[in-house]
Amino acid sequence: MSIQRQRFLENEYEHQPVPIGSRKPLWSVSLIWAGFPLVITGALIGGSIVDALGFRTGLLAMLVGNLILFAYVGIQSAIAAKSGMSFALIATRVFGVKGYRLTSGLLATVVIGWFAVQTGITGSTLHSSWGITPLWLDILAGLIFMGITIVGVKALSIIGAVSVPFFLIMGGLALKIALDHSSWPMILHFSGHFASTLTFGGAVTMVIALFIDSGTMTPDFTRWAKSPKDAVIATFWAFPLANFLSMFFGAVVSAAGTESQGNFASVIVHLGPWGALMAAAFLFVNSGSVCSHCLYNAATGFSQILGRKLRWMALILGLVGTWAAAMGMGSLLATWLSFLAVIVPGIGGSIMGHFLVFKKARASLPGIAFTSWILGGLASLSVQLTSVPFPAAVTGMLTAFGAYLVLASLRTRIRSIGSDRIVEEE
């Protein structure tokens, strides 16, 4: 391999902590995270929430959800920057050298699902505008996104640097079009298009669920930060800033009565041939950012589990995700979010509980970690199935976090009592 190629394809450190000397500057890590949540899917969620709750209540739900994400992802980002470890490596500390395969494998599989969902949305949106068969659009998009991921973390910051200004330009143009149909007073007083069963807590859960999976896997990105402070700052650019902004654009165009359901790219398509070309380019760049991030998460996880190179896993998993997109997985967005809100938050809650108890030690308590995760999942599910107004995702992460602290404390107390009895008998 030539020196030039070695420099182009950097070491991704998929099997070991990232050395301090290989860490990235703050702007690079920030672009990696900021370019991820500025995605058209966020606009769709924002439009759906505003349709159900009205503009002002919907915006409040988006803000609350994003602030919770900032706390949740920020804490785990700081842990990653301090250790330099990927999510899979951190999971071995919490769920054990065997148990981590379940949590890491689950989340790596989940983000492949996101890759498929987002690729499918790209194909279906372009199909409605261009009339090209979605199958071929899904395949083309999937192959492009896979190629970006194979380059590595360097490509994630580059695609972020392109995607962020493109998103802001397109979002600003969509706002201008929306205001041609409405006015700010009308938008502010928009109360929803239809009666909905969505509660405020349910809306907050939707916001959290949108990035709960990759947010939990944030160590894959923020292990590259030079310090925990840099990692938290990079997280802030994503949550609440970038993610809220993407939802805000969708909320405005939906409240303005454009009948776009928050998809502002479909608004720009109607500007004529140049608008259709801009929308197509935007969707490929924007979806390329989120899909390459998801695929990078998945490839990092499975490379550790299977002992393979990250780039080979990106190739294999990219083909799997492209096939899933071609099979129509893009239509499962709502179901996907509900699943994520139940199954994922407890994993992050257990991880945060572990590192609070064991700040320096390398102890591993798999039994406690898995029990806490299960309890968190059951708590989330109970909220999902009832009319409790509290967000299901928050319920899951707090339950798992609290359960880990309680169970770890009980274990310490029981061992302490046992030690005391041995001393007395001696």
Residue pairs with C-beta under 8 A, 6 or more apart in sequence:
8 151
9 151
9 152
9 311
10 22
10 152
10 153
10 154
11 22
12 152
12 153
12 300
12 310
12 311
13 19
13 22
13 84
13 86
13 223
14 86
14 299
14 300
14 303
14 304
14 309
14 310
15 303
15 304
15 307
16 89
17 83
17 84
17 85
17 89
17 223
18 84
18 223
18 224
19 84
20 84
20 226
22 224
23 84
23 224
23 225
23 226
24 153
24 157
24 224
24 225
24 226
25 226
26 225
26 226
26 230
26 233
26 234
28 157
28 224
29 157
29 221
29 222
29 224
29 225
29 230
29 231
29 234
30 233
30 234
30 237
31 156
31 157
31 160
31 161
31 164
32 153
32 156
32 157
32 160
32 221
32 224
32 234
32 293
33 160
33 218
33 221
33 222
33 234
33 235
33 237
33 238
33 242
34 160
34 164
34 234
34 237
34 238
34 241
34 242
35 156
35 157
35 159
35 160
35 161
35 162
35 163
35 164
35 242
35 289
35 293
36 160
36 211
36 214
36 238
36 242
36 289
36 290
36 293
37 210
37 211
37 238
37 239
37 242
37 243
37 246
38 163
38 164
38 167
38 168
38 242
38 243
38 245
38 246
38 286
38 289
39 118
39 167
39 246
39 286
39 287
39 289
39 290
40 121
40 125
40 246
40 263
40 264
40 265
40 283
40 286
40 287
41 117
41 118
41 121
41 210
41 290
41 333
42 210
42 243
42 246
42 247
42 250
43 171
43 246
43 247
43 249
43 250
43 253
43 262
43 263
43 264
44 121
44 250
44 261
44 262
44 263
44 333
45 206
45 207
45 210
45 247
45 250
45 262
46 58
46 62
46 246
46 247
46 248
46 249
46 250
46 251
46 254
46 262
47 250
47 251
47 253
47 254
47 260
47 261
47 262
47 263
48 206
48 254
48 261
48 262
49 58
49 61
49 62
49 198
49 203
49 206
49 207
49 247
49 251
50 58
50 59
50 190
50 192
50 250
50 251
50 254
50 255
50 262
51 192
51 193
51 194
51 196
51 254
51 261
52 58
52 192
52 194
52 196
52 198
52 203
53 61
53 192
53 196
53 198
53 200
53 203
54 190
54 191
54 192
55 187
55 188
55 189
55 190
55 191
55 251
55 255
56 188
57 200
58 203
58 251
59 248
59 251
60 200
61 200
61 203
61 204
61 207
62 203
62 207
62 244
62 247
62 248
62 251
63 240
63 244
64 204
64 207
65 203
65 204
65 205
65 206
65 207
65 208
65 391
66 207
66 239
66 240
66 243
66 244
67 239
67 240
68 204
68 208
68 391
68 393
68 394
69 207
69 208
69 211
69 212
69 215
69 239
69 240
69 243
70 235
70 236
70 239
70 240
72 208
72 212
72 215
72 216
72 345
72 348
72 397
73 211
73 215
73 216
73 218
73 235
73 238
73 239
74 231
74 232
74 235
74 236
74 239
75 352
76 215
76 216
76 218
76 219
76 222
76 348
76 351
76 352
77 218
77 219
77 221
77 222
77 225
77 228
77 231
77 232
77 234
77 235
78 222
78 228
78 231
78 232
79 90
79 219
79 228
79 351
79 352
79 355
80 86
80 87
80 90
80 218
80 219
80 222
80 223
80 225
80 231
81 222
81 223
81 225
81 226
81 227
81 228
81 230
81 231
82 228
83 89
83 90
83 219
83 223
84 223
85 93
85 219
85 223
86 219
86 220
86 223
86 300
86 301
86 304
87 104
87 107
87 216
87 217
87 218
87 219
87 220
87 297
87 300
87 301
88 100
88 104
88 108
88 300
88 301
88 304
88 305
89 219
89 304
90 219
90 351
91 100
91 103
91 104
91 351
92 100
92 364
93 354
93 362
93 364
94 100
94 350
94 351
94 354
94 355
94 364
94 365
94 366
94 369
95 102
95 103
95 350
95 364
95 366
95 369
95 370
96 364
96 366
96 369
97 364
98 366
99 366
99 369
99 370
101 305
103 347
103 373
104 301
104 304
104 305
105 301
105 302
105 305
106 343
107 213
107 216
107 217
107 297
107 301
107 344
107 347
108 217
108 297
108 298
108 299
108 300
108 301
108 302
108 305
108 317
109 298
110 213
110 340
110 343
110 344
111 213
111 214
111 217
111 294
111 295
111 297
111 298
112 294
112 295
112 298
112 317
112 320
112 321
112 324
113 321
113 324
113 329
113 336
114 213
114 214
114 290
114 291
114 294
114 336
115 142
115 145
115 291
115 294
115 295
115 298
115 317
115 318
115 321
115 324
115 325
116 321
116 322
116 324
116 325
116 329
116 330
117 325
117 329
117 330
117 332
117 333
117 336
118 287
118 290
118 291
118 294
118 330
119 138
119 141
119 142
119 145
119 287
119 291
119 321
119 322
119 325
119 330
120 134
120 138
120 325
120 328
120 329
120 330
120 331
121 287
121 330
121 333
122 137
122 138
122 141
122 283
122 284
122 287
123 134
123 135
123 137
123 138
123 141
123 325
123 330
124 134
124 330
124 331
125 263
125 265
125 266
125 279
125 283
126 132
126 134
126 137
126 279
126 280
126 283
127 133
127 134
127 137
128 266
129 266
129 269
129 276
129 279
129 280
130 276
130 280
135 326
138 322
138 325
138 326
138 330
139 322
139 326
141 284
141 287
141 288
141 291
141 322
141 325
142 291
142 318
142 319
142 321
142 322
142 325
142 326
143 318
143 322
144 284
144 288
145 287
145 288
145 291
145 292
145 295
145 318
146 295
146 314
146 315
146 318
146 319
146 321
146 322
148 155
148 156
148 159
148 288
148 292
149 155
149 291
149 292
149 295
149 296
149 299
149 314
149 318
150 311
150 314
150 315
150 318
152 296
152 310
152 311
153 221
153 224
153 296
155 292
156 221
156 289
156 292
156 293
156 296
159 285
159 288
159 289
159 292
160 289
162 285
162 289
163 285
163 286
163 288
163 289
164 242
166 281
166 282
166 285
166 286
167 246
167 282
167 286
168 245
170 264
170 265
170 268
170 278
170 279
170 282
171 245
171 246
171 249
171 264
173 268
174 249
174 252
174 253
174 264
174 265
174 267
174 268
175 249
175 252
175 253
175 264
177 253
177 258
177 267
177 268
177 271
178 187
178 252
178 253
178 256
178 258
178 264
178 267
179 256
181 256
181 257
181 258
182 255
182 256
182 257
186 255
186 256
187 252
187 255
187 256
190 255
198 206
199 387
199 389
200 389
201 383
201 388
201 389
201 390
201 391
201 392
202 391
202 392
204 391
204 393
204 394
205 341
205 391
205 392
205 393
205 394
206 337
206 341
207 243
207 247
208 341
208 345
208 391
208 393
208 394
209 337
209 338
209 340
209 341
209 344
209 393
210 243
210 337
211 238
211 239
211 243
212 340
212 341
212 344
212 345
212 348
212 393
213 297
213 340
213 344
214 293
214 294
214 297
215 239
215 348
216 344
216 345
216 347
216 348
216 351
217 297
217 300
217 301
218 235
220 296
220 297
220 300
220 301
221 234
221 293
222 231
222 234
222 235
225 231
225 234
249 262
249 264
250 262
250 263
250 264
251 262
253 260
253 262
253 264
253 267
254 260
254 261
254 262
258 267
260 266
260 267
265 279
265 282
265 283
266 279
268 275
268 278
268 279
268 282
269 275
269 276
269 279
271 278
291 321
295 314
295 317
295 318
295 321
296 310
296 314
298 313
298 314
298 317
298 321
299 310
299 311
299 313
299 314
299 317
300 310
302 308
302 313
302 317
303 309
303 310
303 312
303 313
306 313
338 384
341 380
341 384
341 392
341 393
341 396
342 377
342 380
342 381
342 384
342 392
342 396
343 377
343 380
344 393
344 396
345 376
345 380
345 393
345 394
345 395
345 396
345 397
345 400
346 372
346 373
346 374
346 375
346 376
346 377
346 379
346 380
346 396
346 397
346 399
346 400
347 373
347 376
347 400
348 397
348 400
349 372
349 373
349 376
349 396
349 397
349 398
349 399
349 400
349 401
349 402
349 403
349 404
350 369
350 370
350 372
350 373
350 376
350 400
350 401
350 403
350 404
352 397
352 401
353 372
353 400
353 401
353 402
353 403
353 404
353 405
353 408
354 365
354 369
354 404
354 408
356 405
357 404
357 405
357 408
365 408
365 411
368 404
368 407
368 408
368 411
369 404
371 403
371 407
372 399
372 400
372 401
372 403
372 404
372 407
373 400
375 399
375 400
375 403
376 395
376 396
376 397
376 398
376 399
376 400
376 401
376 403
377 396
379 395
379 396
379 399
379 400
380 392
380 393
380 395
380 396
380 399
381 392
382 388
382 395
383 390
383 391
383 392
383 395
384 392
388 395
